[in-house]
Amino acid sequence: MVSNYLASFRPLRATAHGRQAVQDHGLPPFIDGSCRREPDLEHDWPSISGLCRGGNFAPRLQVGDHVAFVTIKGRYDRGAPPCWKLVAVLRVAQRFVTHKEAAAWYSDKGLRLPSNCMVPGNDPVPLERTLGPSGHQGCSGPEIIKEWDGIYQQRAKEWPVMLACEKLMVELYDPVRIEEADWMRWIGKVPGTQNPPMIDNGLLDHLQAKACRKAA
């Protein structure tokens, strides 16, 4: 049985450091801002892993499931109130037991490895291309990344499942706004997304329809 989920992430656009990274390196403002993009929405086949939420999300996903990714609530448009942004809708296409198995699948297709695939040789994103340091006063960029990546390395060992996904909709530069009024009209409340909830087909349809109207 196919299930639908709603997940959130902090985009590069969310911090001053990240906005500088967008300007300096020509990065899309609405990609994930960590040193391991979760998911790596710039990839042709983004992958979802347990790096961000451990066992609370990726292990639940099965082939055929849909995941809508929204940003955390923030001020993303000048002069406009805080909102969420609908950045992507993905469909799980392949499920892997380990990151090594996922890496083999991507390599066999001649594709680069997604940022969140934790295998030797697939280095983390440097600090200057992330949201920036948090609570690491006096540390160098490489030191911060080493500590940050070490947390992800441990999570990958504890929850090694990975999912390769088909892009149904991705907008990394000017994604559609989602207002609190939209959530209230659709489901009567603002959903919690830190532990991604299952959503019904109706909400998924509302999200996709709003993105289509924006694109038209």
Secondary structure, 3 states (H helix, E strand, C coil): CCCEEEEEECEHHHCHHHHHHHHHHCCCCCCECCCCCCCCCCCCCCEEECCCCHHHCHHHCCCCCEEEEEECCECCCCCCCCEEEEEEEEEEEEEECCHHHHHHHHHHCCCCCCCCCCCCCCCCCCHHHCCCCCCCCCCCHHHHHHHHHHHHHHHHHHCCCEEEEEEEEECCCCCEEECHHHHHHHHCCCCCCCCCCEECHHHHHHHHHHHHHHHC
